[in-house]
Amino acid sequence: MVDIETNDMDKIDLRSDTVTWPTVAMREAMAAAPVGDDVYGEDPTILALEGRAAELVGMESALFVASGTMGNLVGILTHGGRGDEAIVGADAHTFYWEGGGMATLGGITPRPLPTDHSGRMDLDQVRQAIRADDPHFPRSRLILTENSYGAKYGAAIPADYFAQLRQIADEAGLSVHLDGARFFNAVTALGVEPTEITQYVDSISICLSKGLCAPVGSILCGSAEFIGRARRIRKSVGGGMRQAGILGAAGLIALDEMRLRLAEDHARARRIATGLAEIPGIEIELERVQTNILYFRVTADVSSRTLVNRLREEANILLDSDNEGQPIRIVTHYWIDDAAVDKLLKAIREIVA
């Protein structure tokens, strides 16, 4: 029998926080979870999870979905439909990494705008992007945001930006959806309560299976009326689930316990970044390391591809990218401890020497 606690523990996987496996406490809770048919609204563990998530972000209701991409898709399709337009960052996850779902499945046109070093769209450009009421144009319907912002080194965006977006949206009658895949990383880095940001958005999708260690699932939160409509959209994209409480049990631990320790992941990311900055042949922007994501470049004679391949082959360390000319990403998480940080820095130092 495979030992679930030690299997593959010698591997140091820094490709993403999506590689996390559930904790022992999660596995025990999953095995003991009371369940029912969630399509009938009768799974007590899912009901508890949805209630807890809504409470944390100060919203009326929530809906458990299979993934972060599904959470964003269901949220977007609930806010808009064919002929509508969504204003979104040009490197936002909802635009760049989700298969074009809003357009292919919902007929919603994305209106991408450039973002700054933290993933913020220019507010004047957002205003200018809102369409006039003209039959030649798609209808401006919603603004899509993200926090933390994955494409910009996991930057944590402060609440004042969302307050200003809210004002713009209200003036034009638009909705605001927040891709909060790593939302609790953002609020941890900012040192604020979740509601300080969520008060300015209409909906948020929060991933449970990244740094929070749950094996599957995300939560979409919003008003009771919004979630009622979202439940119908979830069904139409194939997302109705039955005895999902087995997964929901892990989600409850993710929300009640794992989100409270994310500062440890951030501290280890900063420690890695500081260590990398001391290695000749490595280039890194220390000031951009705010959460659990960092990027670095190899300027030594060793190529990026060689570094990534040798780390895998010689030290069983997995990094995200081996594409030449692109920075290499590192993402810390629960299963990366201080010993793993030491091993990583030692291995890189030896390879680039």
Secondary structure, DSSP 8 states (H G I E B T S, - for coil): ---TTTTTTT-EE-S-GGG----HHHHHHHHH-----GGGT--HHHHHHHHHHHHHHT-SEEEEES-HHHHHHHHHHHH--TTEEEEEETT-HHHHSSTTHHHHTT--EEEEE-B-TTS-B-HHHHHHHS--S-TTS-EEEEEEEESSBGGGTTB---HHHHHHHHHHHHHHT-EEEEEETTHHHHHHHHT--THHHHTT-SEEEEESSSTT--SS-EEEEE-HHHHHHHHHHHHHTT---SSTHHHHHHHHHHHHTGGGGHHHHHHHHHHHHHHHHTSTTEE--GGG--SSEEEEEE-SSS-HHHHHHHHHHHH-EE-S---TTS-EEEE--TT--HHHHHHHHHHHHHHH-
